[in-house]
């Protein structure tokens, strides 16, 4: 696989020769600015609307919610000072922190919090995850009240242990904002939030500029994931749009940017030998899988799916595709999650002879099976290359079709493929992770697994408060998935951050999100 390992372009070598040690001897004004390479532009400044991973990452520096994920993926406090739960577990009272102000200087009260939630959860809202709160998946919000200036009460139609987890979500951020975020005609104007930075400028296709919010009041405890103190130690963050990963790494070595998140694992070794660069990797929550369209066609045959399942060397694939940074994981629950138990290690044995026996029992008669993939994400393409070889080894005519990412996503959402290598963003709670693949084929074409039994188990986990009981249920869901063979989970994607050695406070995180509060130059 030397071709894969060598994808780091010659541009880097040229930049190294030209750059020398620049990047640490910055003018005082520049020393107060962090420069971050991002692969795409900000899609929208409205949290949870027209979102993607880059937009989420930026806006989480600008807007805060009532609660937030801690480092260990449990739910911590953000704008809420404390939370009271009613005896029937249907009513949550959020007591807001006093003295917090919006970026326009106005105080944060329950009135603005109520407006923010009602706007996000309105039936006509464009908020991406409104289905989490309207009864489509679990509970339904039946009322939002502001009984006093600093108390917000949210009433549910039934108890749901997932409510705070959903409210803390970093992708569909339920941010508390001032009504001035919306123009008089109801159109979106821009986020007037409470975060440690405010949105100060945006030049489409070039950069997004954030400025430190001088009146920000951090929480008293230490920073902890998205919870805890968010102390801004620099005056500005410049998110520089650099779509080509090799160009982003070259800019880092040249000192033109300070941080590159989500570094390609194939570039790690070459970055590590560069002077002035730190490279840090931690286990990730994002995950890769081989999807199999089991609702119809050849892959509706469970014997064929089992043949594919036993043809793959999961350990070898994970090691090769991640350059030794990840281990095989057959479960939707990440290896580094507190919810992962030994029962999640149960998977499919790599056994080509057994794969061939299942193939004989199946209705497969040599038809070509296309593995759809995309070069936009190198690990997805690498997965397809390895899997193609393994399937051909047992007698399956596997062929690769590499397409543009947008087209591949359209076919994924339409369920229009046979085999597909896919990656998914990490979900801190396994209920949310399993709901990415589990559902109703007729209602949602993108669903990979339909099982009434598994759906019932998942609803049990969603309503259960006790962690031990929930974890036992997740093991049962995993066993059901292994039995039904709807997809083949491969491994979790490692999180790799690279940054200049004159920075302090950079903390890579399993959710693969940069958090730049607490970061400064040495």
N, C-alpha and C positions, 0 to 999 in steps of 0.2 A: 504493500500500500504506500510506496514511496511517493507516488503522485499526489495522494491525499495529504501526506505529511508535509509535502513541499509546496503547498499552495500559498505560503507567505511570499508575496511578490518581491522582485528585485528592487522595487521602489524603496523598501526599507533600508537596504544596504546603502543605496545612494544617499538617503537622508542622513544615515549615521555618519557618513564621511563628512557631510556638510555641516551637521549640527554641532558636533563636538559636545561640549558640556552645557550648552545653553538651556535655559529654562528655569534655573534657580536664581540667576542674577537679574531679577525683575525690578523695574522701577517701583517705588513704594505704592503708587496708585494701583499698578497691576498686581502687586502682591496681595491686594485685598480682593482680588477677583479669582474665582475658580472657573476653569474652562473645561467643559465636559463634552466629549464627542458623543453624538446621538446619530443613529442610523436613519432616522426619518424625522420629518417635521411634526410639530404640534398639530394634531388634526382639529382639535377644538379646545377652547379654553373653558368649556362648560363641563364640570366633572360628571362622569358617567354617561355622557352623551357624545355620540360619534367618537368613541374612545378607542385607544389602542395602548400597548404597553408603554410607549414613550410618553404619550399624553398623561397616562396615569402617574408615571414617575415624576414628571414635572409638577403636576397639579397637587400632588401630595405635599409639596413644599409650600404651597400657597393656601390651601384650604384644609381645614381640620373637621373631623366629625365629633360626635359625642363620645365615641369609643374607638379603639384602634388595636391592631394586633401587636402583641409583644414579640420579643425575639423568639420565644418558644412556641409561637402561634396561638397562645391563649389570648383572651380578650382583656385588654387593659383600659384605663380611663384616658380620655383626651380632654374635651371641653367639659365633660361631666366631672363633678367633684365626687359624687357618690350616686349610687343607683339603689332604689328601693323596689322590691318585687312584692306584689300583692299576694295574699294567702292563696288565692286561686291560680296564681302564676299567669294571669292574663293581663296584668297592668304593670307597666314599668314607669317609675317616676325618676326622671333624670334631674338631679340638682346641679345646676350650672355653676362653674367657678366664677366667683365675683371678681370684678376688676378687669376682665378680659375685654378688649376692644377690637373692632373691625379695622381694616386697613384705611377706612375713611374717618377713623377716630370715634365712631359711634359705639356705645357700649353694647355688649352681647347680652340679650335678654331672652326669655322664653318666647317672646313674640316673634323674634327673627328665627329662632329655632323651629317654631311651629310653621312659619311661612316656608322655610327651607324644605322640611319634610313633606308638607302638603303639596308643594310644587313638584317635588321629585316623584311622589306617589300618586299624583292625579292621574285618572284613567287616560287622559289624552297626552300624558307626558312622554317625552322621547328618552327618558331615563332607561338605560339598557337593562337594568335588573329590576324593573318594577314588578315583574312576575314573581319575585321572591316575597313580595309583601301583599299581593292581591288575592291570595288563596290558590293560585295556580300550582304552587309548590309549598305546601304546608300552610302556615297561618295566614290570616288576612287582618290587616289593620282596620279596625272599625271606628277608631276615634283618636284624635290628637288634641290635647287640651293644654292650656297654659294657666293653671290655677293661681299662680303668683308670678312675680317678676323673674324669678330664677328657677322655676320648676316647670319642666315639660313632662306631660304624662301621655304615654302611648298605650292604647288599649287594643288587645288582640281578641280574635274570636275564639281562640283556644290556646292552651299552653303550647309553647314551642321552644325547645332548648336551643334552636338555631337562630333565634331572633337577634341576639347580640352579635353572633358570629357574622350574620349577613350585614348587620348595621356597621360592623367594623371593616367590611371588605375594602381592600385597597384598589380593586379594579373598578367596581361601581361605587365610587366614593360618595356616601351620603353626607355631603359637606354642609356645614352650617355657614350660610352666607347672608349678607345684608341685601334687602330688596333692591338696593341701588345697582345690584348686579344685572338687573333687567331694565330695559328702556321703557318709556311710557307706553309704547305700542305693544309691549309684551315680548319683544325680541330680546335675545341675549346681548348684553352690553360688555360684560367682562367680570371675572370673579372678584368680588369684594369679600375676601375671606378673613381669617384670623391667624394664618400661618406665619412662620418666622421670616418668610420672604413674600414679596408682592410682585405681581406681573408688571414689568416696567417697559417692555418693548418686545416686538416680534416682527422680524423681517422674513417673510415667507421664503422658504427654501434655503435660508442662511443661518438664522440664529433665533433663540428665545432668550430674553434677558430678564432675570429676576433681581430685585434689590432687597436688601435687608430691611425688615420692618422694625424701626427703632422702638416702637411702643409694644412690641411683642412681650407677652408674659409667659415664660416657660413654666411647666409643671415643676414642683419641688423635687421630685425623685429623679434619679439618673435616667438618661435616655435608654429606651428599651424597645427595639423594633420601631414601630410607628407610634408607640406610646411613650410616656415619660417626657423628660425635658427635650425641647428642640431648640437649643441655643445656636443662633447664627453667629459664626465666628469670622465670617467674611462679609464684605459689603455687597458683592454681586456674584451671581452665578450666570455664566454665559453658556448656554447649551448650544453647541456648534453642530449644525447639520452636516454630517460627512457620511453619505450613503455607503461608500465602499469600505468594507472592514479593513482591508490592507492599507488604505489611505489614512484611516483613523489611527491605526497602529503606528504608521510612519509619522503622523503629526504628533503622537505622544512621544516618540523617541526624539523628535526634533524640538520638543518643548513648546510646541504650538498649542497643545491641549494638555491638561493635567491628569485627566482620568478617562479611561475607556472601560465601560462596563460591558458585560456579556461578551468577553473575548472568545474567539474561536479556539477550541481546545487544541487544534492543530498548530496554533501559533505560540503556545505557551513556552515551549522549550527555547524558541528563538528570541522571545521577549526576555526571558530570564537572564540571558547573557548580556543584555544591553545595560550599559552604565546609566545609573540614575533612575532605574525603573524597578518598582516592586510588582510582583505578580502573586496574587493570593487566590486560592481556590477553596471553596467550601461545598459540602453536599447540597444539591439543589432539590427543589420541590417540583420544578417543571419535569414533564415526563414524555417519553417517546413510546410509540406503539405501532404495531402493524394492524391496520384495520382490515376487516374482511366483511364484505357485503353479504351477510347471512340471511337476509330476508327473502332473497330470490336468486335464481340462477344457479350456477355450479356450486357456489359456496354456501348454498342452503343445505348442502350435504355435510352433516357433522363429521362423517368419516374423512372427507377431504380436508376439513378444517383441522382435524386431529393429525392428519398426515403432515400438514404444514407445521403444526405446533411442535411435533416431535422431530422435525427436520432441522430445527434451528438450534445452533450452539449459542445459548444466551450469554453464558459467561465470556466466551470468546468474542462475541459480537460487542458486548458492553465494553470490554477491555480495549478492543481495537478501535471502535468508533469514538470512544472518549479519551483515547491515548492514555489509558490506565487510570483516569480520574474517577470513574464510576464503576459500580458493581451491578450485576444483573438484579432486577427486582420484578417479580411476576405480579406484584400487587399495585393497585391504584394508590394505596397508602404509601407515601414516600418512606424510604429507608430511614431517614433522619427524623421522622415524625414521632412524637410521643405516643401516637396511636398505633404504630407498627408493632406487632407481636410476632413471635415465632411462627404462628399459624399462617402468616402472610408469605412465608417462604415457600409454601406448597405451590408447585407449578408443573410444567411439562418437562419430562426428562429428555435430554438430547439423545435420540436413539434412531439413527437412520434406518436400521432394519425394521424397527417398529413402525416408522413412518411409511415405509414401503408396504407393509402389511395393511395398514389403514388405507393406503392408496388403492390397493387391489380390491378392498371391500367397497370402495366408493364408486360413484358413477363416472369418475374422471376417465377419459379415454384419449389423453394426449393433447387436449385443447390448450392453446396458449393462454396463460394467465398474466395479465398486465399488472405490474407493480407501479402505481403512479407515485411520483415523488417530485421534488423541486430542488434545484441547486441554490435557491435563495437561502436555505439553511443547510450548511454542509453536512451536519450529522444526519439529516433526513436522507440525503442522497447516499451517504456512506452506508446507512442502514439498508437501503434498497440494494446496493451493490453486494453487500455480504449476504443478504437474504436470498437474492437471486441465485448466487452460487450454491447455497445450501439446498434450495429447492430443486435446482437442476441436478444436484447430486443424488436425489432420491427418485428422479424420473419425472419431475414436473417441469413443463415448458414455461418457465418464468421469464418474462421480458420486462425491461424497464422503459418507462415513458416519463421523461423529465419535462415538466411544464412550468410555466410562470406561476408564481405563488397565487396571484389573484384568481387565475383560472382554476387552479387546484382547489382553492378554498370554495369556489362556487360549486364545483363538483362534489366536494365533501358535504356541503350544506344541502345539496340536492340528493345525496345518496347515490350519485351517478359514478360508480367505479366498481372494480372487483377487489383489488388489493391496493392499499395506500399506506405509505409511511407518513405518520403524522406526529406532531408534538403539541402538547397542551400546557397552558400556564398552570402553575402550582396552585392548589387550593389548600388553605390551612386546615380546613375541616374535611374529613373523608366523605361526609354526606354531600358536600358540594362537588367533590371530585368524582364520586360515582354518578352524580346527576349529569355530568358531562356526557356520559355514554349510555345511561339507562333511561328508558322512557317508552313511548308508544310509537311504533313504526308509522302508523297511519297519521298521527298528529304531527310528528316532527321527522322529516326525512333524514336529518343528520344523526338520529339515534342509532347506536351500534348494537344495543342489547335490549331486548324486550323480555321481561320476566316478571310476572305478577308476584311470585314468591320473593324475589330479590327486592322488588319495589316495596313490598310489605315490611320486609326487614329494615329497609332504609328509613321508612316512616317511623318504625319503632326507635331507631337510633336518633332520628331527628327530635323525637319527643322525650328522650331519656336524658336526665340531668347528670347521673352518676357516671364519671369517666370510665370506671372499670366495666360497667354494664355495657356502655356504648362500644367499647373496644371489642368486647366479646361478640357483639352483633356484627361489627365490621369484618371479623374473621369469617363469620357465617356467610356474609355477602361475597367475600373473596372466594370461598369454596364453591359457591353457586356459580360464580363467573368462570372459574376453572372448569367446572363440569359442563357449562353450556358452550364454551369456546367462542364467545362473540368477538373478542379481539385478543391480540397477544401483546401484553404489556412487556416492554423491553428493559428500560433502565431509566433512572432519573438523570437529568442533565446537570452536570456540575456548574456551579456559578464561579466564573473567573473574572476578577477585576484586576486591571493593571493601572498603576498610577505613579506619578513622579515621587521620588524619595524625599522631596522637601515638604511633602504633605504629612500631616498627622491626623488621626481620628477616622480614617476610612475603615469601615466595617462591612465587609461582604456579608450577604444574608441569603438564606435559602430561597427566599421569594424572588431573588434576582432583581432587586430594586436598590438603586443608589439612594442613600439618605445622607444629605450633605450638610445637615445641621451637625455641629460638633466637629466639623472638618476645617482645618486651617493650615497655613504654611508653618514650617518649623521656625 
